[in-house]
Amino acid sequence: MNEIEYKVNAPLETAQIIELYRNSGLPRPIDDEQRMAEMFANSTLIITAWADRELIGLARTLTDFVWCSYLADLAVRKDFQKAGIGRRLVELTREKVGEKSMVLLLSVPEAMEYYPKIGMENVENGFIFNRQK
């Protein structure tokens, strides 16, 4: 496997992001390029994983760095999954948001078994207003 380079808030092209999400299978509005661009423009912390200048993974977080952080997306290319990249992206996210902030994540059903394996605790004290679109 190629050496993986991790970057914090590196410039990204929307096409790179969409390709990663398409490949990883993470359900996001990838057919709406403008919405995807806005999602990233309005994010606080984006940690990316690269192999030979190819975007192979990312963790996208909204945070205030002192109380709460929402790890909105964790995506890794299928051919790089199960190599510890997702785990490292989460570790780096936790390092950057700091010890004072909790990290919350809403999982897709297919990944529910993954997060406890990397040390995340399941919570049942949450509520949601689902998006309209």
C-alpha positions as CSV (number, residue, x, y, z in Angstrom):
1,M,0.0,0.0,0.0
2,N,1.2,3.5,-0.7
3,E,2.2,5.8,2.1
4,I,-0.8,7.7,3.3
5,E,-0.5,11.5,3.9
6,Y,-3.0,13.2,6.2
7,K,-3.8,16.9,5.9
8,V,-5.9,19.4,7.9
9,N,-8.2,21.8,6.0
10,A,-6.3,21.2,2.7
11,P,-7.9,22.8,-0.4
12,L,-10.3,20.4,-2.1
13,E,-12.1,20.4,-5.4
14,T,-15.8,19.5,-5.3
15,A,-15.2,16.9,-8.0
16,Q,-12.7,15.1,-5.8
17,I,-15.1,15.1,-2.9
18,I,-18.0,13.7,-5.0
19,E,-15.8,11.0,-6.5
20,L,-14.7,9.9,-3.0
21,Y,-18.3,9.8,-1.7
22,R,-19.4,7.9,-4.8
23,N,-16.7,5.3,-4.4
24,S,-17.1,5.0,-0.6
25,G,-20.8,4.5,-0.8
26,L,-21.5,7.2,1.8
27,P,-25.0,8.5,1.0
28,R,-24.8,12.3,0.4
29,P,-26.3,14.6,-2.3
30,I,-23.5,13.9,-4.8
31,D,-25.7,14.8,-7.7
32,D,-26.0,18.4,-6.3
33,E,-22.5,19.8,-6.8
34,Q,-23.5,23.2,-5.3
35,R,-24.9,21.6,-2.2
36,M,-21.7,19.5,-1.8
37,A,-19.5,22.6,-2.2
38,E,-21.5,24.4,0.4
39,M,-21.3,21.5,2.8
40,F,-17.6,21.8,2.7
41,A,-17.3,25.5,2.6
42,N,-19.4,25.7,5.9
43,S,-17.4,23.0,7.7
44,T,-15.0,23.8,10.5
45,L,-12.5,21.0,10.3
46,I,-11.8,18.7,7.4
47,I,-9.1,16.1,7.7
48,T,-8.1,14.3,4.5
49,A,-6.1,11.2,3.6
50,W,-4.1,11.1,0.4
51,A,-2.2,8.4,-1.6
52,D,-0.1,9.7,-4.5
53,R,-2.2,13.0,-4.7
54,E,-5.4,11.0,-4.8
55,L,-8.0,11.8,-2.2
56,I,-8.7,8.5,-0.5
57,G,-10.5,9.5,2.7
58,L,-11.9,12.4,4.8
59,A,-13.4,13.3,8.1
60,R,-15.7,16.4,7.9
61,T,-16.5,18.1,11.3
62,L,-18.6,21.0,12.5
63,T,-17.2,22.2,15.9
64,D,-16.6,25.0,18.4
65,F,-13.4,23.3,19.6
66,V,-14.4,23.6,23.3
67,W,-17.7,21.9,23.9
68,C,-19.2,20.0,20.9
69,S,-18.1,18.6,17.6
70,Y,-20.3,16.8,15.1
71,L,-18.3,14.4,12.9
72,A,-20.7,14.7,10.0
73,D,-18.8,12.5,7.5
74,L,-16.2,9.7,7.5
75,A,-15.5,8.4,4.1
76,V,-12.8,6.1,2.8
77,R,-12.4,4.7,-0.8
78,K,-13.5,1.1,-0.9
79,D,-10.1,-0.1,-2.0
80,F,-8.5,1.5,1.0
81,Q,-11.0,0.4,3.6
82,K,-9.9,-1.9,6.5
83,A,-6.4,-0.4,6.4
84,G,-6.8,1.8,9.5
85,I,-7.4,5.0,7.5
86,G,-10.9,5.7,9.0
87,R,-9.6,5.1,12.5
88,R,-6.7,7.5,11.9
89,L,-9.0,10.2,10.5
90,V,-11.1,9.9,13.7
91,E,-8.0,10.0,15.9
92,L,-6.8,13.1,14.1
93,T,-10.2,14.7,14.4
94,R,-10.2,14.1,18.2
95,E,-6.7,15.6,18.5
96,K,-7.7,18.7,16.6
97,V,-11.0,19.4,18.4
98,G,-9.3,18.8,21.8
99,E,-10.1,17.1,25.0
100,K,-12.7,19.7,26.1
101,S,-15.0,18.8,23.2
102,M,-17.1,15.7,22.8
103,V,-17.4,14.2,19.3
104,L,-20.8,13.1,18.1
105,L,-21.5,11.1,15.0
106,L,-24.7,9.8,13.3
107,S,-23.9,6.5,11.6
108,V,-25.3,5.0,8.4
109,P,-26.9,1.6,9.2
110,E,-24.1,-0.2,7.4
111,A,-21.4,1.2,9.7
112,M,-23.1,0.7,13.1
113,E,-20.7,-2.1,14.0
114,Y,-17.6,-0.2,13.0
115,Y,-17.7,2.7,15.5
116,P,-17.6,0.7,18.7
117,K,-14.5,-1.1,17.3
118,I,-12.7,2.2,17.3
119,G,-13.7,3.1,20.8
120,M,-16.9,5.2,20.2
121,E,-19.7,4.7,22.7
122,N,-23.3,4.2,21.5
123,V,-25.7,6.9,22.8
124,E,-29.4,6.8,23.1
125,N,-30.2,10.3,24.5
126,G,-30.6,12.1,21.2
127,F,-33.3,13.6,19.1
128,I,-33.5,14.8,15.6
129,F,-35.5,17.0,13.2
130,N,-34.9,15.3,9.8
131,R,-34.1,17.4,6.8
132,Q,-36.9,18.2,4.4
133,K,-34.8,17.6,1.3
